[in-house]
Amino acid sequence: MKKKLSEIAALIGAELKGEDLEVTGINALELADEKELSFVESGKFLEAAKNSRARALLVSPALAGKLEGKSLIVTPNVRAAVAKIGFLFYEEKEHPGGISELAFVAEGAEIHEEASIYPFVYVGEKAKIGPRTVLYPGVYVGDEAEIAEEVIIYPNAVIYPRTKIGPRTIIHAGAVVGSDGFGYAQENGRHLKIPHFGRVEIAEEVEIGANTTIDRGTFGSTKIGSGTKIDNLIQIAHNVQIGRGCAFAGQVGFTGSVRVGNFVLVGGQAGISANLGDQTMVAAKAGVAKEVPPGKAVAGAPALEIAKWRRCVAAYERLPEMVKELRELKAKIAELEEKLNERDKS
């Protein structure tokens, strides 16, 4: 597929500077050839951009005057432009449509004629599958689950009974949605399992990474808000409520009944056992044990306000020198005390 730079610029509402070249794709600076569009996200990539074979670049207004000899599409948000432009050149696989003879569909299940059900898919009783939804081989859909239109579920994902999945959601391979939460009562040294009567409700345009697990509610629902993006290997426990437009990096864990606001960002391997307000940010490996107010950023374990955490880290790095100084001071004090004692005796 070929596109003129003027067409691309018009698509994203950007300005074209330089020759209106025709490009065949988009690629990273070090990989792009003369017929591909590339992009410069910050000034630290300027030299790489100048040396790149790519003749056409996506750049911010601040960098537009520093790349002579290149055709430039100038936009304030380069990364967002890459996301929008990428799908112009990204060839989606065409799905066969219909239900494979090797799939199992239980009595009473409703599957739209435009859905694509691959071999070895299991669809339970009274489940509902919407139009243009794709279930890859090995997907399990439990009884009474509801899957809306244009959902993609990759191989071997498990959708437990009564789970509800909104439009244009993507669920990657091996994910488990709707499993029991980790709920037990203790009696006489035994762990008594608490039954889970709830379900998981996922809104529209959510993406769930490979091997991520989302537990259903004990009572009521575990909920994931619209547009939220969840990376691989994440654990979301029973009755967690997650707002709109959040993004969580790999190996994050949420304990049961946590409330997460809108547009929250959480770094990899963080553990969350308290509520997060709107637009909060949690650094990687943080341990959040108390509520984070809206708009705040925290880091560390236990998590602290990020400016305070940085001061703590700076002090921690100096601990060996501080210990050495303390020992030297203690030795000097001991020496002074000894001299004072000798003077008192005389």
PyMOL commands that set and color helices and strands:
alter all, ss='L'
color gray80, all
select helices_A, chain A and resi 5-12+43-51+64-66+78-89+306-317+319-345
alter helices_A, ss='H'
color red, helices_A
select strands_A, chain A and resi 3-4+15-17+22-23+25-26+36-39+56-59+71-74+98-99+104-105+110-111+116-117+122-123+128-129+134-135+140-141+146-147+152-153+158-159+164-165+170-171+176-179+184-187+190-193+199-202+207-208+213-215+221-224+229-230+235-236+241-242+247-248+253-254+259-260+265-266+271-272+281-282+287-288+297-299+304-305
alter strands_A, ss='S'
color yellow, strands_A
deselect
rebuild
show_as cartoon
